[in-house]
């Protein structure tokens, strides 16, 4: 992913509107590109503060860099979980296909005997 694409996805990241592949590519990019990370951090901080102000609350005093780092880690765990789910689904489908195939072959072979 290039910087232009990453910058266009900052608000999608903040709003949780990315598919797994896009999210994975985005996180990989901001982890190595300090410019894009800084932009994400700025927007993330502003969004966090605005969300609290809109709810009539004073924004809590958090280390926003730490909050963002933890959010990125959580998103990485989500990506791993989604990949594992896809792998298990694929493996289950393949196993089911093989079971059905062997059952069919077994029925065909028993009919010939």
N, C-alpha and C positions, 0 to 999 in steps of 0.2 A: 504494500500500500504506500502511496506517495503522500506527501504532506498536504497537498490540496484536497485529496480525498479524505484524509483523516480529519482535517479542519472542518470539512462539510458534514462530518458525522458526529461532531462533539455534542450537539443538542440531542441527536438520536441516542447517543450513549447515556446521557443524563436522564432522558425520558424513558429509557429501557425499550427502545424501538428498533433493535437490531436483531437480525437472525444470528444464529450461532457462529457461522463461518465469518460473517462480517465483524461480529464482536471479537472473535479470535484474532483476526487480522488487525483490527483497530488497536487492541491491547498490545499486540506484538509491536506495532509501530510506535505507540506512545511510550513504550518501555525503553526504546532505543533513541527516540527523537526528543531531545529536551525542549525544542521549540513547540512541538505539538503537545507535549506533556504540560508545559507552562500554560498554553492556551486552554487545555482541558481543565487544569487546576483553577484558572481564573473563572471560567464559566461555571464550574462546579461550585465554587465558593459563592458566587453571585446567586446562582440558583438556590443553593441551600439557605442563604440569608433571606432571599425574596420569599421563599416558601414559608418561612417562619413569620415574616412580617405580614404576609397576606392572611395568616391565621391569627393575627393580633398578638403574636408572641414576640418577645425580644429574642433575637438569634443567640443561641448559647455560645459560650466562648469555648470553641473547640479548636484544636490544631487541625485545620482543614486539610493540610497535606497528609496528615496521618489518617484522617477520615477517608480521603480519596484513595490512599494506598490500600486501606482495608477494603474499600469498595471494589477496587481492581482485583484484589485477591479473591474476594467473594465471587466476582464474575468469572475468574479463571476456574474456580471450583465448579461453578455452574457449567462451564464449557466442558470440563472433564466429565461431569455427571451426564450431560447430554450425549457426549460421544460414547460413553459406556452404555447408555440406554440404547443408542442406535446399534452398537455392536451386539448387544444381547438380543435385540429384536432380529437382526440379520442372522445371527447364529441360530436362533430359535426357528426361523423360517427355513434355513438350510437343513437343520435337523429334521424338521417336520416333513420337508420335501423328501429327504432320504428315507425316512420311515415309511411314507406313503409309497415311494418307489419300490422299496424292498417288499412291502406288502403286496403290491401289484405283481412284481416279479415272482414272488412266492406263490400267489394264486395261479398265475399262468403256468408255472412249473408243476404245481400239484394237479392241474387239469390234464397235463400231458402224461402223467404217470398213471 
